[in-house]
Amino acid sequence: MEVVPLSVGVASQRWDDQHLDLDAAAGQISGAGSDGFTSAVSGAASRFLTQWQRHAEALGTDSEARADGLRIVIRDYVTSDEAAGVDLFLLSTYVAEQR
C-alpha cells in the first residue's frame, strides 16, 4: 500500500473544513425555529429541526474525529522519518574507515 504523506495532510484539512461547515449549519438550524408554521405542524417542525441539528452536530463531531485521526497518522510519519534520519546519520559514521 502506498500513501502520499502530503495527501493525508490535505485530507485532514478538508475534514476540518467539513467540521466547521457542519457546526455552522447546526447553528443555523438551531436558529431557524418553527415560528412560521401553524400550530398544527409547529410541533413536528420543531422535532424535525431538533433532529437535523443533532444530526449535523454528530456529523461535525465525526468529521473532527477523522481529522484528528489523520493528524495522528501525520505525526507517526514525521516520527518514523525522524527516527530513520537519525539511523541514517549514525550509519553514515561507518562509511569511512576509522583508524
C-alpha positions as CSV (number, residue, x, y, z in Angstrom):
1,M,0.0,0.0,0.0
2,E,1.3,3.4,-0.9
3,V,0.3,6.6,0.8
4,V,1.4,10.1,-0.2
5,P,2.0,11.8,3.2
6,L,1.1,15.3,2.0
7,S,-2.3,14.0,0.7
8,V,-3.0,12.9,4.3
9,G,-2.4,16.5,5.4
10,V,-4.7,17.8,2.7
11,A,-7.4,15.3,3.7
12,S,-7.1,16.3,7.4
13,Q,-7.7,19.9,6.5
14,R,-10.7,19.1,4.4
15,W,-12.2,17.1,7.2
16,D,-11.6,20.1,9.5
17,D,-13.4,22.3,7.0
18,Q,-16.3,19.9,7.0
19,H,-16.4,20.0,10.8
20,L,-16.6,23.8,10.7
21,D,-19.2,23.9,8.0
22,L,-21.4,21.3,9.8
23,D,-21.1,23.2,13.1
24,A,-22.2,26.4,11.3
25,A,-25.1,24.5,9.7
26,A,-26.2,23.1,13.1
27,G,-26.2,26.6,14.5
28,Q,-28.3,27.9,11.6
29,I,-30.7,25.0,12.0
30,S,-30.9,25.8,15.7
31,G,-31.7,29.4,15.0
32,A,-34.3,28.6,12.4
33,G,-37.2,27.9,14.8
34,S,-40.6,26.8,13.9
35,D,-42.4,30.1,14.3
36,G,-43.6,30.4,10.7
37,F,-45.7,27.2,10.9
38,T,-49.2,26.8,12.0
39,S,-49.9,25.3,15.4
40,A,-51.0,22.0,13.7
41,V,-47.4,21.4,12.4
42,S,-45.2,23.5,14.6
43,G,-44.5,20.6,17.0
44,A,-43.5,18.3,14.1
45,A,-41.4,21.2,12.6
46,S,-39.7,21.7,15.9
47,R,-38.9,18.0,16.3
48,F,-37.6,17.9,12.7
49,L,-35.3,20.9,13.3
50,T,-34.0,19.4,16.6
51,Q,-33.2,16.1,14.8
52,W,-31.5,17.8,11.9
53,Q,-29.5,19.9,14.3
54,R,-28.3,16.8,16.3
55,H,-27.5,15.0,13.0
56,A,-25.4,18.0,11.7
57,E,-23.6,18.2,15.1
58,A,-22.9,14.4,15.1
59,L,-21.5,14.6,11.5
60,G,-19.4,17.6,12.6
61,T,-18.0,15.6,15.5
62,D,-17.3,12.6,13.3
63,S,-15.5,14.9,10.8
64,E,-13.3,16.4,13.6
65,A,-12.5,12.9,14.8
66,R,-11.4,11.9,11.3
67,A,-9.2,15.0,11.0
68,D,-7.7,14.2,14.4
69,G,-7.0,10.6,13.3
70,L,-5.3,11.8,10.2
71,R,-3.2,14.2,12.2
72,I,-2.1,11.2,14.3
73,V,-1.1,9.4,11.1
74,I,0.9,12.5,10.0
75,R,2.6,12.6,13.4
76,D,3.5,8.9,13.0
77,Y,5.0,9.7,9.6
78,V,7.1,12.5,11.0
79,T,8.2,10.5,14.0
80,S,9.3,7.5,11.9
81,D,11.1,9.7,9.4
82,E,12.9,11.4,12.2
83,A,14.0,8.0,13.6
84,A,15.1,6.9,10.1
85,G,17.0,10.1,9.7
86,V,18.9,9.5,13.0
87,D,19.6,5.9,12.0
88,L,20.9,7.1,8.6
89,F,23.1,9.7,10.2
90,L,24.5,7.0,12.6
91,L,25.1,4.7,9.6
92,S,27.0,7.4,7.8
93,T,29.6,7.4,10.6
94,Y,30.6,3.9,9.4
95,V,31.2,5.0,5.7
96,A,34.9,5.9,6.3
97,E,37.4,3.6,7.8
98,Q,38.3,4.5,11.4
99,R,42.0,4.2,12.5
